[in-house]
Amino acid sequence: KNFLRTLENGIRFGKWGLMENVGEELDASLEPILLQQKFKSGGQDMIKLGDKEINYHPNFKFYMQTKLANPHYPPEIQAIALHNCKHEAGMQ
């Protein structure tokens, strides 16, 4: 619960969040963030986190780190992870 509150503040104020030692099971409450399920409300970008709808700051970044050598995630999550890895590597 404390993690979700911290994540909520990061989303709202444009800070980054880091989730370390991620296993193969991801909490369902992370799905809107991982799939970037933003929507407009009153002209502002919003995202649903748990049972709250919160303002989505464009500078927000979310990173996940795992120690697993070959983690297995659902295809939609794998596509996002691979895209972001390629994008970050291309920038360096």
C-alpha positions in Angstrom: 0.0 0.0 0.0 2.9 2.4 0.8 4.4 1.6 -2.6 1.2 2.5 -4.4 1.1 5.8 -2.5 4.7 6.6 -3.5 3.9 5.6 -7.1 0.9 7.8 -7.1 3.0 10.8 -6.0 5.5 10.1 -8.7 2.8 10.0 -11.3 1.2 13.2 -10.1 4.4 15.2 -9.7 6.5 13.8 -12.6 9.0 11.9 -10.6 10.5 8.5 -11.5 9.7 5.3 -9.7 11.8 2.1 -9.4 10.6 -1.3 -8.5 13.4 -3.7 -7.7 13.7 -7.4 -7.6 10.6 -7.9 -9.7 9.4 -11.5 -10.0 7.4 -13.1 -12.8 4.1 -12.2 -11.1 3.2 -8.5 -11.4 0.5 -6.9 -9.3 -2.6 -6.2 -11.3 -2.7 -2.6 -10.0 0.5 -1.9 -12.2 -1.3 -2.8 -15.4 -2.6 0.7 -16.3 0.9 2.1 -15.8 2.7 -0.6 -17.7 0.2 -0.4 -20.6 0.1 3.4 -20.4 -3.7 3.5 -20.1 -4.0 7.2 -19.9 -7.3 9.1 -20.6 -8.4 12.7 -20.8 -10.6 14.2 -18.2 -11.3 17.9 -18.1 -8.5 18.4 -20.6 -5.9 16.7 -18.4 -4.2 13.4 -18.8 -5.3 11.0 -16.1 -4.6 7.4 -15.2 -6.4 5.0 -12.9 -4.2 3.5 -10.1 -6.1 1.1 -7.9 -9.5 2.8 -7.3 -8.2 6.4 -7.8 -8.0 8.5 -10.9 -5.0 10.7 -10.7 -3.3 13.4 -12.8 -0.6 12.0 -15.1 2.4 14.2 -15.3 4.3 13.8 -18.6 7.7 13.6 -16.9 6.8 10.5 -14.9 9.0 7.4 -15.6 8.6 3.9 -14.1 11.5 1.4 -14.1 11.4 -2.2 -13.1 14.5 -4.3 -12.3 14.7 -8.0 -12.0 17.4 -10.5 -11.1 15.8 -13.2 -13.1 17.9 -14.3 -16.1 14.9 -15.1 -18.3 11.6 -13.7 -16.9 8.3 -14.6 -18.5 5.7 -11.8 -18.7 2.5 -11.5 -20.7 3.2 -10.5 -24.4 1.9 -7.0 -24.0 4.3 -6.3 -21.1 7.2 -8.0 -23.0 6.6 -5.8 -26.0 6.8 -2.6 -23.9 9.9 -3.8 -22.0 11.7 -4.6 -25.3 10.7 -1.4 -26.9 11.9 0.6 -24.0 15.2 -1.3 -23.8 15.9 -0.7 -27.4 14.9 3.0 -27.1 17.1 3.6 -24.1 20.1 1.7 -25.6 19.7 3.8 -28.8 20.0 7.0 -26.9 23.3 6.1 -25.3 
